[in-house]
Amino acid sequence: MLNSQNEKDLGTQVLVHDINSSLSALQGALEVIKDEWRSNPELVEKILPLTLEKINQLHLQLNNYRNFQHKFPLLKNR
């Protein structure tokens, strides 16, 4: 069984990884939108809703991270 510190470390690692993955995906999508909005509006039209969905997902991930940090207040500033 994991102790509280190990649970926090593992949970934090997973959440940070998920947040970084979302940020990377958003960065890539925004680059495509920036480069293609004039020459390929159909592509941008397809990518934009997915980008907005990813932004909402990132918002939820950040809230999960904050909530997770509140579960372990004494371990927060390790």
C-alpha positions in Angstrom: 0.0 0.0 0.0 1.2 3.5 -0.8 1.8 6.0 2.0 0.5 9.5 1.7 3.8 10.9 0.4 4.0 8.3 -2.3 0.4 8.8 -3.3 1.0 12.5 -3.5 4.2 12.1 -5.6 2.5 9.7 -8.0 -0.7 11.7 -8.2 1.3 14.9 -8.8 3.4 13.3 -11.5 0.4 12.0 -13.4 -1.5 15.3 -13.1 1.6 17.3 -14.2 2.1 14.9 -17.1 -1.5 15.3 -18.2 -1.3 19.1 -18.0 2.0 19.2 -19.9 0.5 17.0 -22.6 -2.6 19.2 -22.9 -0.4 22.3 -23.1 1.7 20.7 -25.8 -1.4 19.7 -27.8 -2.7 23.2 -27.5 0.5 24.8 -28.6 0.6 22.6 -31.7 -3.1 23.3 -32.5 -2.5 27.1 -32.1 0.5 26.9 -34.4 -1.6 25.2 -37.1 -4.4 27.7 -36.7 -1.9 30.6 -36.9 -0.2 29.2 -40.0 -3.4 28.0 -41.8 -6.2 30.4 -41.0 -5.9 32.3 -44.3 -4.9 29.6 -46.7 -6.8 26.7 -45.3 -9.9 27.9 -43.4 -11.6 24.5 -43.7 -8.7 22.9 -41.6 -9.0 25.7 -39.0 -12.7 25.2 -38.9 -12.1 21.5 -38.0 -9.3 22.2 -35.5 -10.8 25.0 -33.6 -13.6 23.0 -31.8 -11.0 20.4 -30.9 -8.8 23.1 -29.5 -11.6 24.6 -27.4 -12.4 21.1 -26.1 -8.7 20.6 -25.1 -8.8 24.0 -23.3 -11.8 22.9 -21.3 -10.0 19.6 -20.6 -6.9 21.5 -19.4 -9.1 23.7 -17.1 -10.5 20.5 -15.5 -7.0 19.1 -15.1 -5.8 22.2 -13.4 -8.8 22.1 -11.0 -8.0 18.4 -10.3 -4.4 19.4 -9.5 -5.6 22.1 -7.1 -8.0 19.7 -5.4 -5.3 17.1 -5.2 -2.9 19.6 -3.5 -5.7 20.5 -1.0 -5.9 16.8 0.0 -2.2 16.9 1.1 -1.8 20.3 2.6 1.2 19.4 4.7 3.0 17.9 1.8 2.3 20.7 -0.6 5.6 22.5 -0.4 7.9 19.5 -0.2 
